[in-house]
Structures are given as C-alpha cells and as structure tokens.
C-alpha cells in the first residue's frame, strides 16, 4: 500500500482507499454544509447581527468554518449589520415608544457596532422625533394607569419613562407638562 494511503478510509462503493488529504476535504465540506445549514435555520428564526450569528455558530463549529460561512452569507447579503441595525431600531420604535438610549442599549446587546447603531438611531429618530414618542408613551401610561394624582404617581411615571430610554431632562419636562395640563383641566371644571 502506498505511503500516502495509510490511515485513509475505504470508499464503500469502490472498495478503494481514500487518501487522507481527500478525507480532510470531505470532512471540511461536511462541516461547512452543516454550519451553513444551521446558519440558515438561525436566520430563519429571527434576524441576527453578524457577531450574534458568529457566536451561535461557534457553539458547534470550528472558527475557520464559521468564518467561511459568515463570509459567504455576507456575500449573499443574508447578513448585513447596517441593514439589521436600521430595521431593528425602526421595528422597536414602531412597536413601542422607546427612547434613544434604550434602543442603543438593545442594539449593543445584539452586538451591533457603536457606529452602525448611531447611524441607525439617527435615521429612526430623524423620522420620528423623541418628543412624539415620549408623548405616545405618556398617553399610553395614562390610559392604563390613569392620570398621576400625587407626587408619588408622577415619580412612578418619570421612572417608567427613564426605563423606556428617554433622557431625564425630557422626561421630567413632559411629566411636569402632563401634571400642569391636569391642573388646568381641574380648574376649568370648577
């Protein structure tokens, strides 16, 4: 038996030894196919950033194979962090009125780079101002919990708005405006 065929496997169809060099290629090809299939399943479940997908793929595949799969998916435009950040930010703001810092934090959690996150935030908050979003958040909170009648209720509303990612200055101003509107309405009823 030639030296290069030692350690190789036998092909079941032809009963001839498979050289180890070809065996490695077929194993690599099988790993690549399994990894790209897993990547497609992960992307079908929900959109993911490049780093997020890479982390998930590294759970079951080697780094070299994952890098090849990621490169191929980027070539096919299945993953594009700029597009992902933009659509993620827009969908988050459309679904629920959130402040800029909350969406930024969510994008960081999804492993989007800071520069791409800022571009996406500028685009989304350029279209929908934070003032309009905080007004939506306040009116929704008032519909579910009622108008703040005490200082404690106003503090709870303020804390809620800050958790939603709105800046402290904007939130306190809007809570005061809401309280002032309530006082004005009470005076008009008298």
N, C-alpha and C positions, 0 to 999 in steps of 0.2 A: 504494500500500500504506500503511495507517495506520502512524503512527509507533510505536505500541506493539507492532506485529507484526514490526518489523525485528529481525533477529538470532534470530528464533524458528525452530523446525524445522517441517517439514511432516509432518502426520499421514499415514501411508501408506494408510490406509483411505479417508479422505475427501479427500485432496489439499488440505487447507486448512491454513493456517499455524497453529501452536500458539503462543500468546503466551508470551514468556519467563517471565512470572510463573507460569503453569501448568507450564511445563517445570521450573522450580525445585522446585515441589511434588512432581512425579512423581519427580524425581531424589532428593529428600529421602525420599520414601516408599520408593523402591527401596533407598536406603542403610539406612533403618530396617529394612526387611524382611530384608535381607542380614545386618544386625548382630544382629537378634533371633534369626534362624535360627542364626547362629554361636554366640550365647549358649546356645541350647538344646542345640546339639551339645556345647559345652564342659561344660555342666552334666550332660549325659547321661553323659559320660566319667567324671566324678568330681565330688563336691560341692566347691564353692568358696565362699570368703568374698566379700563384696561388693567389697572392694578388689582381691582377686585376679582376679575376673572383669572388673572395670573395666580393670585393667592389660592383660589379654589382649585385650579388645575394642578398646582404644585402639591396638593394634598395626596395626589395619586399618580403623579408622573414626574419624570426627571426634568431638571431645569432646561437642558438642551432641547428636549422635545417640546416643552411648554413654550420656549422662545420661538421655535419654528412655527408652532400653531398660532401663537399671538401674531407673529409677522404675517402669516397667511390670512388671518382674519382681518387684520388691518388693511391688507392689500385688497381684500374683497369688500371692505368697508362695512363689515359686521360690527366692528368696534371702532368708535371714534369718540374720544373723550370730549372734544369740543361740542359735538352734537349731543352727546349724552348729558353733559352738564347743562346745556341750554334747555333741552326738553325736560330734564328732571326738575330744574328750578321752575320752569313755566307750569308744569303739572302740579307741583307742590303748592304754588301760589294760587292756581286756579281752583284747586280742591279745597283749600283752607286759607284764610287770610293770615299769612305769616310775615314776620319782619325779616329784614335783610340778614341779621346776624344768625337767626335760626336756620335759614336756608343755607347760609355759608357753612354753618356747623354740620348740617346734614350732608352737604357736598364733601366736606372734609372726611366725614365718617365713611362716605362711599369712595374715598381715596382718589378724589379728583385734585389735580394740582391747584395751587392757590391762584395762579394767573388765569387758568381756564375758568375757575369758579368765579373770579371777579368779572371776567368778560360776560359770563352767563348772567350774573346778578345785575350788571349794568344794563344788559339787554332787557331782562324781565322787568326790573324796576323802572326802566325808562318808559316802558309801555304802560305799566300800571304803577302809579305813584304809591309810595308808602302811606301817604295821608289817606288815600281812598281805602287802602287795605285795613288800616287801623280803624277807620270809621265802620267798615264792614264787621270787623272783629268786635267792636264795642256794641254795635246794634245786635249782633248775634248773641252776645253775652247777656245783654239786657232782655232780649226776648226769652232766653232760657232761665235767667236768674232774677229778672226784674231790675228796675232802676235802683242804683245804690242809694239807700236812705240814710245810712250812717257813715261815719268816718271809717269804720271797720270794713263796710261793704266797698267803699271807694278804694281802700288799701288792697282788698282782695282783687278788685278789677285791675288795679295797677299791677299787682303781682302777676296776674294772668297775662296781661299784655306784654310784660317783660319776658315771661316764659315763652311767649309766642315769637320772641325775637325782635320786638320793637325797641327802639332806643328809649332810655329812661326819660330824656327831655321831651320827646314826642309823646310818650305815654302819659306823663304827668300833665302835660298841657291839654291833651284830649280828655283825660279824666276830669280835670277842672272844668273844661268846657261842658262836658256832659252834666256835671253837678250844677253848673250855672244855668243850663237850659232847664233842668229840673226845677230849680228855684224860680225861674221866670215863669214856668208853666203853673206852678203853685200860686204865685202872686196873681196871675191872670184869672185863675179860677175863683179867687176871693172877691 
